[in-house]
Amino acid sequence: MAKIGRRLYAFFRQEKAATSIEYGLIAGGISLAILAVVLLFGDNLMATYNFMMTRMEWVNSQFGG
């Protein structure tokens, strides 16, 4: 009976290791996706931010603040 218990323990231990590796791969994939989005759209986001900042400064100068 103890032998079966040890085998079950070893099996579940391997499953935990595989799950950890899978979660690591998922996290790595998400990180790469975020990096790709930032690299592809970073310039557009910065241009939009600068446009909005310029407009808000203009409104502030026109209507006081």
N, C-alpha and C positions, 0 to 999 in steps of 0.2 A: 504493500500500500504506500509506503514511503517513497518507493521508486516512482510510482505514478505521480505522486505529489511533486516530486522534484522535476519530473518531465513537464508537468503542467506549469510549474513555476518558470521553467526555462522558456516554454512557449510564450507565456504572457510577457515575459521580459523582452523577448524578441519583438513582439508586437508593439510594445511601447517604444522601442528603439526605432522601428520602422515608421511609426506614427510621428515621432519627433523629426525624423528626416523628411517626411512628407510635409509637415508644417514648415520646416525650414525652406523647402523648395517653393512652397506657396508664398511665403514671406519674400523670398528672393524674386519671384515672378512679379509680385505686386510692386516691389521696389523698382524693378526694371520698367514696369508700366508707368509708374509715376515719373521716373526720370525721362522716359520717352515723351510723355505729355509736356513736361516742363521744357524740354529741349525743342519740341515742335511748336509749342504755342507761347513760349516765354516772351518772345519779341512782341507778339500781338497783345499779350496781357500787359506788358509794360507800356506799349503805345496807348492802350485804352486807359490805363491808370493815369498817364501823363495828360491825356486829353481831358479826363474828368477833373484832374487837379487844376488844369488851366481854366476850365469853365467855372469851377467853384471860386477860384481867385478872382475871376472877372465879376461874378455875381457879388462877391464880397466887396469888391471895389465900387460897384455901382450902387449897392444898397446899404453900404456902410457895414461896419462890423468891428 
